[in-house]
Structures are given as C-alpha cells and as structure tokens.
C-alpha cells in the first residue's frame, strides 16, 4: 500500500514510535487521524505535520474506542489503522503490583483486541490493521514477565486475526527490537542494536508497502531471538538465565 492520500488512524501517536511513524507517514503524503489519551501532544504533532484529525482515545476503554470509531467513521472509512499503545514496567516477578499488572494487560493485550474489534466496517475493503507486538514476545525474558507475556499474546492474536479477517482486512504484525523511547529508558541493561524512533518508523513504513505479514527489525537481533525460540528448553533457558543474572 502506498501512503499518498490515504487516511490512516494512529493510536498511540503522542510519543515514541507512534509519533515518529505519524511524521514519517505524513511525509509520505498520508492523511492522519491521531489518537492518544492526552490531547496536548497530539495538537503539537498535528501542527508539526501541517494538520491532522485529533480524536482522543483510551485503548483500554471499550467505550472510548467506540466513541472514537463513530467520530472517525462520520468522515468516511479508513485505509489503515495502527496501534502502538503499550505499557512496560520491568522488574522482578515478586515485585509486580497488582494494579500495575492489571493496567498493563488491559492496555497491551485487551486494548489491542478492542482496537481490532473496531476494524470491520471502519476500514475500507482491503484496508490494513496494523498491530504492534515486540521481539520480547518471542520468548519469556527475565525482568519483563508481563510485558513479554502480553506481547506473546498480541502476536498470537495477530496470527489469528490474519486468518479470520482475510481477505477483507489485511492484518499486519510489527515486532520492533529495542527502540529509544520513554519505555526503553526504564531498562537497566545495555540494549543491543538500539534504534532511533525515526529509523524504526522508516522501517515500518517500508514494511507496510510490502506483502509481509510480520515486519520485524533489526534483523541482526530478531533472527537471533527467533532462533532462540526454536532451541530445546534445556539450551534456551540456560541462555536467557544469563540475562537474568
């Protein structure tokens, strides 16, 4: 799919990859609908790209999503809808607080499901539904238990939707490696192959013009983690155990 003149909804556009992706798609000629819980950063972004629709939305709130869907649809169908919204709270399993855990699962996994439920009828025939997983979802990683588990669920959900929604909706999965955002700033370890959000946005935009189901990057990292998943547990758990130490 080319982007010139296409109407695209980005939920999670206020910061990080979502913001960088909005700038990249606008540069390629897309007409954007920008959503997040906070309006002020969306207004700043809209001014920066020369204009965009702003529709506040909380991905974890089905009623908020329903209201946003109705508002967007009042101006016609979309060519693509993208969610980058996610929470990340690294730490030991014994230190996870229940309320924080509940909110993370509501945003990362259930929010993605509610977003996907909004796609039929909102997307034009053949439009793209773009869901963000993570390489952290390939294998359970130390100190990121709930994030890894939620992103594994998102990957599984995207695989199911790819079949269920075809051919009317073109479901895509984006699995980034480490990208320099406010979320990865929480990590207390050296992140291999760390990318700037602008670099990630270019890779995502290029991938969405291809026919690939999954857009994963950087390949130097993602192929290693995909291989890790294929190894016997006796070996793969020994390798990830070194990360935990």
C-alpha positions in Angstrom: 0.0 0.0 0.0 1.3 3.4 -0.9 0.5 6.2 1.5 -0.2 9.3 -0.6 -3.7 10.4 0.1 -4.5 7.5 2.4 -6.5 8.1 5.5 -4.7 6.4 8.4 -5.5 6.3 12.2 -2.6 6.0 14.6 -3.5 5.3 18.2 -0.5 6.0 20.5 0.7 8.9 18.4 1.6 11.2 21.3 5.2 9.8 21.8 7.8 7.3 20.8 7.3 5.1 17.8 3.8 6.3 17.2 4.8 9.9 17.0 7.8 9.1 14.7 5.5 7.0 12.5 3.0 9.8 12.2 5.7 12.1 11.0 7.0 9.5 8.5 3.6 8.7 7.0 2.7 12.4 6.8 6.0 13.0 4.9 4.8 10.2 2.5 1.5 12.0 1.9 -0.9 10.3 4.3 -3.9 12.0 5.8 -3.7 11.2 9.5 -6.1 10.7 12.4 -4.1 11.0 15.7 -5.2 9.4 19.0 -3.9 9.1 22.5 -5.3 9.8 25.9 -3.6 13.3 26.1 -4.7 15.9 23.6 -1.9 18.5 24.0 0.9 16.4 22.5 -1.4 15.5 19.6 -2.1 19.1 18.9 1.7 19.8 18.9 2.2 16.9 16.5 -0.6 18.0 14.2 0.8 21.5 13.9 4.2 20.0 13.1 2.9 17.9 10.3 0.7 20.6 8.9 -2.7 19.4 10.0 -4.4 16.2 11.1 -7.6 15.0 12.7 -7.4 14.6 16.5 -9.5 12.1 18.3 -8.7 11.5 22.0 -9.0 7.8 22.9 -8.0 5.3 25.6 -7.3 1.9 24.1 -8.1 0.1 27.3 -11.6 1.6 27.5 -14.0 -0.1 25.0 -16.5 2.8 25.3 -13.7 5.3 24.5 -12.8 3.2 21.4 -16.4 3.0 20.3 -16.8 6.8 20.6 -13.6 7.3 18.6 -14.7 4.8 16.0 -18.0 6.6 15.5 -16.3 10.0 15.2 -13.8 8.8 12.7 -16.4 6.9 10.6 -18.5 10.0 10.3 -15.9 11.3 7.9 -15.7 8.1 5.9 -13.7 4.8 6.1 -10.0 4.4 6.8 -7.3 2.9 4.6 -5.3 1.8 7.6 -5.5 1.7 11.4 -2.4 1.3 13.6 -2.0 0.9 17.3 1.4 1.4 19.0 0.0 2.0 22.5 1.7 -0.1 25.2 2.9 -0.1 28.8 6.1 -1.5 30.1 7.2 -1.9 33.7 10.3 -4.1 34.1 11.2 -5.7 37.4 11.2 -9.0 39.4 8.0 -11.0 39.4 7.8 -10.8 43.2 7.7 -7.0 43.0 4.9 -6.7 40.5 2.0 -4.7 41.9 -1.5 -6.0 41.1 -3.0 -2.7 39.9 0.0 -2.0 37.6 -0.2 -5.6 36.3 -3.9 -5.3 35.6 -3.4 -2.0 33.7 -0.6 -3.4 31.6 -2.6 -6.4 30.5 -5.6 -4.1 29.8 -3.6 -1.8 27.6 -1.2 -4.2 25.8 -3.4 -7.3 25.2 -7.1 -6.4 25.8 -6.7 -3.0 24.3 -5.3 -4.5 21.1 -8.3 -6.8 21.0 -10.7 -3.9 21.4 -8.9 -2.0 18.7 -9.1 -4.9 16.4 -12.8 -5.3 17.0 -13.3 -1.7 15.7 -11.8 -2.6 12.3 -14.6 -4.2 10.5 -16.7 -1.5 8.9 -14.2 1.2 9.8 -11.6 0.0 7.3 -12.3 0.1 3.6 -12.2 -3.3 1.8 -8.6 -4.5 1.8 -7.5 -1.9 4.4 -4.7 -2.6 6.8 -5.0 -3.3 10.5 -1.5 -2.9 12.0 -0.8 -4.4 15.4 2.4 -3.9 17.4 3.9 -6.9 19.1 7.6 -6.9 20.2 10.6 -9.2 20.0 10.1 -9.5 23.7 7.0 -11.6 22.8 9.2 -14.3 21.1 10.5 -15.8 24.3 9.9 -15.1 28.0 12.6 -12.7 29.1 13.8 -12.0 32.7 12.5 -8.8 34.4 9.9 -8.3 31.7 7.5 -11.1 32.6 4.1 -9.4 32.0 5.3 -7.3 29.1 6.8 -10.4 27.3 3.6 -12.4 28.1 1.3 -9.7 26.9 3.2 -9.2 23.7 3.3 -13.0 23.1 -0.5 -12.8 23.4 -0.6 -9.9 20.9 1.5 -11.9 18.4 -0.9 -14.9 18.8 -3.9 -12.6 18.4 -2.4 -11.1 15.2 -1.8 -14.5 13.7 -5.5 -15.5 14.4 -6.9 -12.2 13.0 -4.7 -12.5 9.9 -6.8 -15.6 9.0 -10.1 -14.6 10.5 -10.3 -11.1 8.8 -8.9 -12.1 5.4 -9.4 -11.1 2.7 -11.5 -8.0 3.7 -8.8 -6.8 6.2 -5.1 -7.0 5.7 -3.7 -7.7 9.2 -0.1 -6.9 9.8 2.2 -7.5 12.8 5.1 -5.2 13.7 7.7 -6.6 16.1 10.3 -4.0 16.9 13.6 -4.6 18.7 15.0 -2.0 21.1 13.9 1.5 20.1 15.0 4.6 22.0 11.7 5.7 23.7 10.5 6.5 27.2 9.7 2.9 27.7 13.1 1.5 26.9 14.6 4.2 29.2 13.4 2.0 32.0 15.9 -0.7 31.1 19.0 -1.0 33.3 21.0 -3.0 30.7 22.8 -2.3 27.5 20.3 -2.8 24.7 21.8 -4.4 21.5 21.2 -2.7 18.2 19.3 0.2 19.7 17.4 2.3 17.1 16.2 5.8 17.0 12.4 6.1 16.6 12.8 7.8 13.2 14.8 4.8 11.9 12.1 2.4 13.3 9.4 4.5 11.6 11.1 4.3 8.2 11.4 0.5 8.5 7.8 0.1 9.5 6.5 2.3 6.7 8.7 0.4 4.1 7.4 -2.9 5.5 3.8 -1.9 5.2 4.2 -1.4 1.5 5.4 -5.0 1.2 3.3 -8.1 1.3 5.0 -9.4 4.5 2.7 -10.3 7.4 5.4 -9.6 10.1 7.7 -6.6 10.0 10.5 -7.3 12.4 13.7 -5.4 12.9 16.6 -5.1 13.3 17.2 -8.4 11.6 20.5 -8.9 13.4 18.6 -9.2 16.7 15.2 -10.6 15.6 16.6 -13.6 13.8 18.7 -14.5 16.9 15.6 -14.4 19.1 13.5 -16.4 16.6 16.3 -19.0 16.7 16.2 -18.9 20.5 12.5 -19.9 20.4 13.4 -22.9 18.3 16.0 -24.3 20.6 15.3 -27.0 23.1 14.4 -25.5 26.5 17.5 -27.1 28.1 19.6 -24.7 26.0 17.3 -21.7 25.5 16.5 -21.3 29.2 20.2 -21.6 30.1 20.9 -18.7 27.7 18.1 -16.5 29.0 19.2 -17.3 32.5 22.4 -15.4 31.9 20.3 -12.3 31.1 18.5 -12.7 34.4 21.8 -12.6 36.3 
